[in-house]
Amino acid sequence: MNWKVLKTEDDYNKASMRMMEIFNAEPNTPESDELDLLIVLVKDYDEKHYQLPDLDALEVIKYKCKKWE
């Protein structure tokens, strides 16, 4: 398949599934080149659509401690 920038959730899902299929590709093969490209495309999509909030480590620890009380 000729991959391009992932614009939809469907594109993202297809790319993710293909990544899983070829995850153990031998180095220096067409599949490993495809995997390298898919990693970049999926990472880019993740960063644009699934941004995690900036978290302060101390606040996270305080929150977890309160949950354990």
Gaussian input, Z-matrix of N, CA and C with variables (Angstrom, degrees):
# hf/3-21g

backbone

0 1
 N
 C     1     B1
 C     2     B2     1     A1
 N     3     B3     2     A2     1     D1
 C     4     B4     3     A3     2     D2
 C     5     B5     4     A4     3     D3
 N     6     B6     5     A5     4     D4
 C     7     B7     6     A6     5     D5
 C     8     B8     7     A7     6     D6
 N     9     B9     8     A8     7     D7
 C    10    B10     9     A9     8     D8
 C    11    B11    10    A10     9     D9
 N    12    B12    11    A11    10    D10
 C    13    B13    12    A12    11    D11
 C    14    B14    13    A13    12    D12
 N    15    B15    14    A14    13    D13
 C    16    B16    15    A15    14    D14
 C    17    B17    16    A16    15    D15
 N    18    B18    17    A17    16    D16
 C    19    B19    18    A18    17    D17
 C    20    B20    19    A19    18    D18
 N    21    B21    20    A20    19    D19
 C    22    B22    21    A21    20    D20
 C    23    B23    22    A22    21    D21
 N    24    B24    23    A23    22    D22
 C    25    B25    24    A24    23    D23
 C    26    B26    25    A25    24    D24
 N    27    B27    26    A26    25    D25
 C    28    B28    27    A27    26    D26
 C    29    B29    28    A28    27    D27
 N    30    B30    29    A29    28    D28
 C    31    B31    30    A30    29    D29
 C    32    B32    31    A31    30    D30
 N    33    B33    32    A32    31    D31
 C    34    B34    33    A33    32    D32
 C    35    B35    34    A34    33    D33
 N    36    B36    35    A35    34    D34
 C    37    B37    36    A36    35    D35
 C    38    B38    37    A37    36    D36
 N    39    B39    38    A38    37    D37
 C    40    B40    39    A39    38    D38
 C    41    B41    40    A40    39    D39
 N    42    B42    41    A41    40    D40
 C    43    B43    42    A42    41    D41
 C    44    B44    43    A43    42    D42
 N    45    B45    44    A44    43    D43
 C    46    B46    45    A45    44    D44
 C    47    B47    46    A46    45    D45
 N    48    B48    47    A47    46    D46
 C    49    B49    48    A48    47    D47
 C    50    B50    49    A49    48    D48
 N    51    B51    50    A50    49    D49
 C    52    B52    51    A51    50    D50
 C    53    B53    52    A52    51    D51
 N    54    B54    53    A53    52    D52
 C    55    B55    54    A54    53    D53
 C    56    B56    55    A55    54    D54
 N    57    B57    56    A56    55    D55
 C    58    B58    57    A57    56    D56
 C    59    B59    58    A58    57    D57
 N    60    B60    59    A59    58    D58
 C    61    B61    60    A60    59    D59
 C    62    B62    61    A61    60    D60
 N    63    B63    62    A62    61    D61
 C    64    B64    63    A63    62    D62
 C    65    B65    64    A64    63    D63
 N    66    B66    65    A65    64    D64
 C    67    B67    66    A66    65    D65
 C    68    B68    67    A67    66    D66
 N    69    B69    68    A68    67    D67
 C    70    B70    69    A69    68    D68
 C    71    B71    70    A70    69    D69
 N    72    B72    71    A71    70    D70
 C    73    B73    72    A72    71    D71
 C    74    B74    73    A73    72    D72
 N    75    B75    74    A74    73    D73
 C    76    B76    75    A75    74    D74
 C    77    B77    76    A76    75    D75
 N    78    B78    77    A77    76    D76
 C    79    B79    78    A78    77    D77
 C    80    B80    79    A79    78    D78
 N    81    B81    80    A80    79    D79
 C    82    B82    81    A81    80    D80
 C    83    B83    82    A82    81    D81
 N    84    B84    83    A83    82    D82
 C    85    B85    84    A84    83    D83
 C    86    B86    85    A85    84    D84
 N    87    B87    86    A86    85    D85
 C    88    B88    87    A87    86    D86
 C    89    B89    88    A88    87    D87
 N    90    B90    89    A89    88    D88
 C    91    B91    90    A90    89    D89
 C    92    B92    91    A91    90    D90
 N    93    B93    92    A92    91    D91
 C    94    B94    93    A93    92    D92
 C    95    B95    94    A94    93    D93
 N    96    B96    95    A95    94    D94
 C    97    B97    96    A96    95    D95
 C    98    B98    97    A97    96    D96
 N    99    B99    98    A98    97    D97
 C   100   B100    99    A99    98    D98
 C   101   B101   100   A100    99    D99
 N   102   B102   101   A101   100   D100
 C   103   B103   102   A102   101   D101
 C   104   B104   103   A103   102   D102
 N   105   B105   104   A104   103   D103
 C   106   B106   105   A105   104   D104
 C   107   B107   106   A106   105   D105
 N   108   B108   107   A107   106   D106
 C   109   B109   108   A108   107   D107
 C   110   B110   109   A109   108   D108
 N   111   B111   110   A110   109   D109
 C   112   B112   111   A111   110   D110
 C   113   B113   112   A112   111   D111
 N   114   B114   113   A113   112   D112
 C   115   B115   114   A114   113   D113
 C   116   B116   115   A115   114   D114
 N   117   B117   116   A116   115   D115
 C   118   B118   117   A117   116   D116
 C   119   B119   118   A118   117   D117
 N   120   B120   119   A119   118   D118
 C   121   B121   120   A120   119   D119
 C   122   B122   121   A121   120   D120
 N   123   B123   122   A122   121   D121
 C   124   B124   123   A123   122   D122
 C   125   B125   124   A124   123   D123
 N   126   B126   125   A125   124   D124
 C   127   B127   126   A126   125   D125
 C   128   B128   127   A127   126   D126
 N   129   B129   128   A128   127   D127
 C   130   B130   129   A129   128   D128
 C   131   B131   130   A130   129   D129
 N   132   B132   131   A131   130   D130
 C   133   B133   132   A132   131   D131
 C   134   B134   133   A133   132   D132
 N   135   B135   134   A134   133   D133
 C   136   B136   135   A135   134   D134
 C   137   B137   136   A136   135   D135
 N   138   B138   137   A137   136   D136
 C   139   B139   138   A138   137   D137
 C   140   B140   139   A139   138   D138
 N   141   B141   140   A140   139   D139
 C   142   B142   141   A141   140   D140
 C   143   B143   142   A142   141   D141
 N   144   B144   143   A143   142   D142
 C   145   B145   144   A144   143   D143
 C   146   B146   145   A145   144   D144
 N   147   B147   146   A146   145   D145
 C   148   B148   147   A147   146   D146
 C   149   B149   148   A148   147   D147
 N   150   B150   149   A149   148   D148
 C   151   B151   150   A150   149   D149
 C   152   B152   151   A151   150   D150
 N   153   B153   152   A152   151   D151
 C   154   B154   153   A153   152   D152
 C   155   B155   154   A154   153   D153
 N   156   B156   155   A155   154   D154
 C   157   B157   156   A156   155   D155
 C   158   B158   157   A157   156   D156
 N   159   B159   158   A158   157   D157
 C   160   B160   159   A159   158   D158
 C   161   B161   160   A160   159   D159
 N   162   B162   161   A161   160   D160
 C   163   B163   162   A162   161   D161
 C   164   B164   163   A163   162   D162
 N   165   B165   164   A164   163   D163
 C   166   B166   165   A165   164   D164
 C   167   B167   166   A166   165   D165
 N   168   B168   167   A167   166   D166
 C   169   B169   168   A168   167   D167
 C   170   B170   169   A169   168   D168
 N   171   B171   170   A170   169   D169
 C   172   B172   171   A171   170   D170
 C   173   B173   172   A172   171   D171
 N   174   B174   173   A173   172   D172
 C   175   B175   174   A174   173   D173
 C   176   B176   175   A175   174   D174
 N   177   B177   176   A176   175   D175
 C   178   B178   177   A177   176   D176
 C   179   B179   178   A178   177   D177
 N   180   B180   179   A179   178   D178
 C   181   B181   180   A180   179   D179
 C   182   B182   181   A181   180   D180
 N   183   B183   182   A182   181   D181
 C   184   B184   183   A183   182   D182
 C   185   B185   184   A184   183   D183
 N   186   B186   185   A185   184   D184
 C   187   B187   186   A186   185   D185
 C   188   B188   187   A187   186   D186
 N   189   B189   188   A188   187   D187
 C   190   B190   189   A189   188   D188
 C   191   B191   190   A190   189   D189
 N   192   B192   191   A191   190   D190
 C   193   B193   192   A192   191   D191
 C   194   B194   193   A193   192   D192
 N   195   B195   194   A194   193   D193
 C   196   B196   195   A195   194   D194
 C   197   B197   196   A196   195   D195
 N   198   B198   197   A197   196   D196
 C   199   B199   198   A198   197   D197
 C   200   B200   199   A199   198   D198
 N   201   B201   200   A200   199   D199
 C   202   B202   201   A201   200   D200
 C   203   B203   202   A202   201   D201
 N   204   B204   203   A203   202   D202
 C   205   B205   204   A204   203   D203
 C   206   B206   205   A205   204   D204

   B1=1.4615
   B2=1.5265
   B3=1.2951
   B4=1.4621
   B5=1.5206
   B6=1.3204
   B7=1.4575
   B8=1.5175
   B9=1.3381
   B10=1.4599
   B11=1.5175
   B12=1.2938
   B13=1.4618
   B14=1.5233
   B15=1.3420
   B16=1.4638
   B17=1.5220
   B18=1.3280
   B19=1.4676
   B20=1.5205
   B21=1.3269
   B22=1.4638
   B23=1.5245
   B24=1.3121
   B25=1.4655
   B26=1.5305
   B27=1.3208
   B28=1.4673
   B29=1.5312
   B30=1.3257
   B31=1.4707
   B32=1.5266
   B33=1.3221
   B34=1.4636
   B35=1.5264
   B36=1.3203
   B37=1.4624
   B38=1.5242
   B39=1.3151
   B40=1.4703
   B41=1.5270
   B42=1.3096
   B43=1.4640
   B44=1.5251
   B45=1.3188
   B46=1.4642
   B47=1.5226
   B48=1.3194
   B49=1.4678
   B50=1.5277
   B51=1.3134
   B52=1.4648
   B53=1.5242
   B54=1.3244
   B55=1.4632
   B56=1.5188
   B57=1.3230
   B58=1.4623
   B59=1.5273
   B60=1.3252
   B61=1.4659
   B62=1.5249
   B63=1.3144
   B64=1.4670
   B65=1.5259
   B66=1.3221
   B67=1.4632
   B68=1.5280
   B69=1.3080
   B70=1.4647
   B71=1.5248
   B72=1.3012
   B73=1.4671
   B74=1.5281
   B75=1.3070
   B76=1.4653
   B77=1.5300
   B78=1.3300
   B79=1.4690
   B80=1.5295
   B81=1.3022
   B82=1.4719
   B83=1.5231
   B84=1.3262
   B85=1.4630
   B86=1.5217
   B87=1.3139
   B88=1.4690
   B89=1.5327
   B90=1.3347
   B91=1.4674
   B92=1.5260
   B93=1.3259
   B94=1.4712
   B95=1.5305
   B96=1.3264
   B97=1.4679
   B98=1.5272
   B99=1.3247
   B100=1.4647
   B101=1.5236
   B102=1.3229
   B103=1.4609
   B104=1.5282
   B105=1.3143
   B106=1.4714
   B107=1.5263
   B108=1.3106
   B109=1.4610
   B110=1.5263
   B111=1.3227
   B112=1.4663
   B113=1.5216
   B114=1.3098
   B115=1.4659
   B116=1.5268
   B117=1.3073
   B118=1.4706
   B119=1.5281
   B120=1.3278
   B121=1.4684
   B122=1.5254
   B123=1.3197
   B124=1.4686
   B125=1.5253
   B126=1.3149
   B127=1.4685
   B128=1.5255
   B129=1.3131
   B130=1.4634
   B131=1.5301
   B132=1.3269
   B133=1.4628
   B134=1.5304
   B135=1.3355
   B136=1.4670
   B137=1.5242
   B138=1.3092
   B139=1.4670
   B140=1.5244
   B141=1.3159
   B142=1.4653
   B143=1.5260
   B144=1.3242
   B145=1.4590
   B146=1.5246
   B147=1.3043
   B148=1.4652
   B149=1.5118
   B150=1.3062
   B151=1.4537
   B152=1.5242
   B153=1.3124
   B154=1.4539
   B155=1.5218
   B156=1.3178
   B157=1.4654
   B158=1.5271
   B159=1.3227
   B160=1.4609
   B161=1.5211
   B162=1.3172
   B163=1.4542
   B164=1.5175
   B165=1.3157
   B166=1.4482
   B167=1.5309
   B168=1.3114
   B169=1.4645
   B170=1.5267
   B171=1.3057
   B172=1.4616
   B173=1.5266
   B174=1.3104
   B175=1.4624
   B176=1.5303
   B177=1.3090
   B178=1.4641
   B179=1.5236
   B180=1.3177
   B181=1.4666
   B182=1.5201
   B183=1.3398
   B184=1.4696
   B185=1.5254
   B186=1.3111
   B187=1.4615
   B188=1.5262
   B189=1.3241
   B190=1.4685
   B191=1.5223
   B192=1.3211
   B193=1.4638
   B194=1.5232
   B195=1.3200
   B196=1.4621
   B197=1.5232
   B198=1.3338
   B199=1.4680
   B200=1.5251
   B201=1.3395
   B202=1.4654
   B203=1.5223
   B204=1.3231
   B205=1.4766
   B206=1.5055
   A1=109.19
   A2=115.56
   A3=121.01
   A4=108.33
   A5=116.50
   A6=121.29
   A7=110.63
   A8=114.58
   A9=121.73
   A10=107.58
   A11=117.48
   A12=121.66
   A13=109.50
   A14=115.74
   A15=121.01
   A16=108.72
   A17=115.90
   A18=120.09
   A19=113.22
   A20=117.25
   A21=120.00
   A22=110.01
   A23=114.61
   A24=120.39
   A25=110.44
   A26=116.46
   A27=120.56
   A28=110.56
   A29=117.36
   A30=121.06
   A31=110.19
   A32=115.01
   A33=121.77
   A34=110.88
   A35=116.35
   A36=120.42
   A37=111.70
   A38=116.82
   A39=120.34
   A40=110.80
   A41=116.24
   A42=120.12
   A43=110.88
   A44=117.03
   A45=120.94
   A46=111.32
   A47=116.25
   A48=120.24
   A49=110.68
   A50=116.36
   A51=119.60
   A52=110.42
   A53=117.12
   A54=120.25
   A55=110.72
   A56=116.67
   A57=120.24
   A58=111.31
   A59=116.31
   A60=120.45
   A61=112.01
   A62=117.37
   A63=120.52
   A64=112.56
   A65=117.02
   A66=121.56
   A67=113.14
   A68=117.88
   A69=121.59
   A70=112.54
   A71=116.89
   A72=121.01
   A73=110.58
   A74=114.64
   A75=120.58
   A76=109.19
   A77=117.40
   A78=120.15
   A79=111.66
   A80=114.90
   A81=122.58
   A82=113.18
   A83=115.36
   A84=121.31
   A85=107.82
   A86=117.69
   A87=119.45
   A88=112.04
   A89=116.79
   A90=119.73
   A91=111.25
   A92=117.84
   A93=118.97
   A94=110.71
   A95=116.91
   A96=119.99
   A97=110.49
   A98=116.17
   A99=120.96
   A100=109.89
   A101=116.92
   A102=121.07
   A103=110.78
   A104=117.14
   A105=120.46
   A106=111.18
   A107=116.61
   A108=121.20
   A109=110.97
   A110=116.65
   A111=120.24
   A112=111.58
   A113=117.10
   A114=120.19
   A115=110.12
   A116=117.12
   A117=121.36
   A118=110.47
   A119=116.71
   A120=120.47
   A121=111.89
   A122=116.98
   A123=120.88
   A124=110.33
   A125=117.14
   A126=120.26
   A127=110.71
   A128=116.71
   A129=121.29
   A130=110.71
   A131=117.06
   A132=120.97
   A133=109.95
   A134=116.35
   A135=120.35
   A136=111.27
   A137=116.13
   A138=120.12
   A139=112.26
   A140=117.16
   A141=120.67
   A142=112.90
   A143=117.70
   A144=120.68
   A145=115.60
   A146=117.83
   A147=120.69
   A148=110.60
   A149=116.41
   A150=120.49
   A151=110.16
   A152=114.83
   A153=120.62
   A154=108.62
   A155=116.59
   A156=118.23
   A157=110.15
   A158=115.59
   A159=119.98
   A160=107.58
   A161=115.67
   A162=120.25
   A163=110.22
   A164=114.65
   A165=121.49
   A166=107.06
   A167=117.96
   A168=122.11
   A169=111.74
   A170=117.30
   A171=120.60
   A172=111.06
   A173=117.75
   A174=121.21
   A175=111.24
   A176=117.26
   A177=121.02
   A178=109.83
   A179=116.98
   A180=120.78
   A181=110.43
   A182=117.25
   A183=120.60
   A184=110.56
   A185=116.75
   A186=121.47
   A187=110.38
   A188=116.99
   A189=121.11
   A190=110.82
   A191=117.31
   A192=120.69
   A193=110.93
   A194=117.11
   A195=120.84
   A196=110.93
   A197=116.92
   A198=120.85
   A199=111.09
   A200=117.57
   A201=121.39
   A202=112.14
   A203=118.24
   A204=121.10
   A205=111.35
   D1=144.30
   D2=174.87
   D3=-90.62
   D4=110.15
   D5=-177.09
   D6=-84.59
   D7=149.37
   D8=175.14
   D9=-140.88
   D10=179.74
   D11=-179.16
   D12=-52.85
   D13=133.70
   D14=179.99
   D15=-80.02
   D16=120.42
   D17=-176.23
   D18=-112.60
   D19=-20.42
   D20=-177.25
   D21=-126.50
   D22=164.03
   D23=176.34
   D24=-61.18
   D25=-35.12
   D26=177.80
   D27=-64.54
   D28=-44.22
   D29=175.86
   D30=-57.69
   D31=-45.11
   D32=-179.26
   D33=-61.19
   D34=-45.76
   D35=-179.60
   D36=-64.03
   D37=-41.64
   D38=178.27
   D39=-63.05
   D40=-43.82
   D41=179.79
   D42=-65.21
   D43=-40.79
   D44=178.95
   D45=-63.80
   D46=-42.71
   D47=178.48
   D48=-63.30
   D49=-42.50
   D50=179.71
   D51=-65.37
   D52=-37.85
   D53=176.76
   D54=-58.04
   D55=-43.69
   D56=179.75
   D57=-64.53
   D58=-36.87
   D59=-179.71
   D60=-64.60
   D61=-37.27
   D62=-173.62
   D63=-110.95
   D64=16.82
   D65=-174.66
   D66=-55.98
   D67=-35.55
   D68=-178.11
   D69=-98.29
   D70=29.42
   D71=-179.39
   D72=-60.79
   D73=142.61
   D74=175.96
   D75=-66.12
   D76=141.95
   D77=177.77
   D78=-59.33
   D79=151.68
   D80=176.16
   D81=60.89
   D82=38.83
   D83=175.41
   D84=-123.73
   D85=163.77
   D86=175.90
   D87=-57.51
   D88=-35.20
   D89=179.43
   D90=-67.45
   D91=-38.04
   D92=179.00
   D93=-69.12
   D94=-34.84
   D95=174.87
   D96=-65.12
   D97=-41.53
   D98=177.62
   D99=-63.01
   D100=-42.46
   D101=179.07
   D102=-61.27
   D103=-44.31
   D104=178.04
   D105=-57.74
   D106=-43.89
   D107=178.98
   D108=-64.90
   D109=-44.98
   D110=-179.13
   D111=-62.97
   D112=-37.14
   D113=177.93
   D114=-59.81
   D115=-43.97
   D116=179.26
   D117=-64.81
   D118=-45.17
   D119=-178.20
   D120=-64.89
   D121=-44.00
   D122=-179.20
   D123=-67.71
   D124=-41.90
   D125=177.86
   D126=-60.45
   D127=-43.93
   D128=178.64
   D129=-60.32
   D130=-45.30
   D131=179.58
   D132=-63.27
   D133=-44.75
   D134=178.83
   D135=-56.69
   D136=-47.18
   D137=-177.41
   D138=-64.31
   D139=-31.97
   D140=-179.45
   D141=-81.65
   D142=-31.78
   D143=-171.17
   D144=-113.07
   D145=-15.48
   D146=-176.79
   D147=-130.92
   D148=56.30
   D149=-178.15
   D150=-72.50
   D151=131.25
   D152=175.26
   D153=-88.46
   D154=145.33
   D155=178.73
   D156=-68.12
   D157=151.89
   D158=173.98
   D159=-69.78
   D160=125.43
   D161=-178.13
   D162=-118.17
   D163=138.04
   D164=174.21
   D165=-86.71
   D166=125.57
   D167=-175.89
   D168=-56.57
   D169=-41.23
   D170=-179.62
   D171=-63.86
   D172=-41.15
   D173=178.36
   D174=-64.05
   D175=-37.81
   D176=177.78
   D177=-64.33
   D178=-44.12
   D179=179.44
   D180=-63.04
   D181=-44.31
   D182=178.34
   D183=-60.21
   D184=-43.08
   D185=179.72
   D186=-61.29
   D187=-46.40
   D188=-179.83
   D189=-63.00
   D190=-40.38
   D191=179.62
   D192=-62.61
   D193=-40.93
   D194=178.59
   D195=-64.34
   D196=-36.64
   D197=179.88
   D198=-66.59
   D199=-29.50
   D200=-177.75
   D201=-82.19
   D202=-15.06
   D203=-178.08
   D204=-69.21

